[in-house]
Amino acid sequence: MLKRVMMLAAFAAAVSARVPGLVGAEQNSQEKEQILWQKLAATVNEVDGKLDGVLAVAILDLSSGQKYLRHADEVMPTASSIKIAILAELYRQAQQGKVKLTDFYTLQQSDLVGGSGITGVLTPGMTKLTLRDVAGLMISVSDNSATNVVIDRIGMDNVNALLDSLGLTHTRLRRKMMDIKAASEGRENVATPREMMLLLENLYRGKVLNKQMTEDFFNLLSVHKESYIPRNLPEDLKVANKPGELEGVRNDSGIVFTGKRPYIISVMTTYLRRERDGGEAITKISDAAYQMFDRLSRASELGRVVSPHDTGNP
């Protein structure tokens, strides 16, 4: 009996001796991940070096909390990406009972501004849309008239108050869409990539809306749209994002729901000599980020990626 106890004790000691090895394996796995992050950073650096303009990036792994930041605190024009904050405040007021997403709104001639998209072909005074439908136009086709209707309903100051409550002091809604006079006076809608990242993170983690509202918010934000982040990504991949475009400016911010490793990406560009280059830069960075997170989502700790169609030798 004593001999058996001694053997068990020796076995336990041997296992304990190997525990550092197990910890080392986990550490080794993390080290491998860091190599992938370094390669992602190198790609961003290369894209930035070739871009004739100013580029800023923030990427957050929603599973591990690891971030990649490049010029992420630079205040940049948001263009239509500010509509993420507008949508968030609309949903917050709906949750508070101040507005109803099912309320109807009758489109007026006075609502129509440049960049109206679909509302520009609807009949003013005759067209009724729910408030959620109006928000859908704001996000899906970036309809500026629809956006201004939402701003009028929820209040510009309330959007900024929401941002203040989250500590996002550099992100500001300063004017309605297509208000050229306000823009010429310097009242531009602005943000930083870090704050766009933090806004989306707060929404994702349920710190702004309850579970039902959060789910509907991201469902609406993920409607198909012409944008840079998902341009080359799989069509069935859920991407909740909002791009923005102005002269000399191209932006896109959103969450990519990549299996076990969802992530936030915000890429903002300004002072562009060619706007097309800004869009291509965002797409290249998005592609590189997805390639990394997709592998991390499907890989073992050793980096073996198993796909449903994997027929390789064991």
C-alpha positions, 0 to 999 in steps of 0.5 A: 500500500505504502509503495502504491502511495509513493508511486502515486506521489511520484506521478503527481510530482512528475505531472506538477513538474510538467505544469510549467511546460503546459503554461509554456505551451500556452505562452508559446501560443500567445507568442505565435499570436503576437507574431501575427499581430506584428505582421498585421502592423507591418501591413498597416505600416506599408499601406500608410507609407504608400498613401498620399494622405493621412491615415489612422487606425484602431483595431480591437480583438473583442475576445482578448482585448488586444489592440492595434493603434496607429495615429488612433487619437488624431481627430478626423472628419467622420463624414457619414460614419458619425451616423453610428452615434446617431443610430445609437442615440435613437435606439437609446431613446427608444429604449427609454420610451422617448420615441418609438421605432414604429412611429410613422413619419411623413416625409416633407419637401423641406426634409430633402437635401443633397445626397438624399438617395432614396428619399429624393425619389419619394413623394413628399407629403405622401410617403409614410415611413416608420422611424426605424425605416428612416434609420434604415435609409440612413445606414443602408444608403447613407441617405442624408435627408433621412439622417436629418429627420432622425437628428431632428427627432432625437436632438443633436445635443442628446447625441453628444450627451451620449458620447460624453457619458461614454467618455468620448470627448473628441467625437462630436456631431456638430452639424446636420448633413449637407450643411455646407455653411456650418462646414465652411465655418469649421463645424465639422463632424469629427471623431478619432479611430480610438473613440469610434472603436470604443463607441462600438465596444460599449455598444457590443458589450451592452453598456448602452442598450439592453440585449434586445435593443443591442441585437436590433441595433447591430442587425440594422447596422449590418444591412448590406451597403457599399463600403470598404471594410467588407468589400473583399470579405465573405458575403455571408459574414456579418459586418456591422459598419458605416463608411463615410466619404467627403472630398479628401476623406474616406472612412469606415468603422465597424464590427466584423463578427468572425466566429470566436474572434469578433473584432472592431476596426476603424480606419480613417483617412484625410488630406487624400490626394486621391479619394480612391486611394483612401478607400483602397487603403481601408480595404487592404487593412480590412483584408489583412485584419480579417485574414488574421482573425479568421485564422485565430478563430478557427485555429488550435493553440498550435495554429492548426486551422481546421476547415469544414472542407479539410481533407488533408492527411492526419 
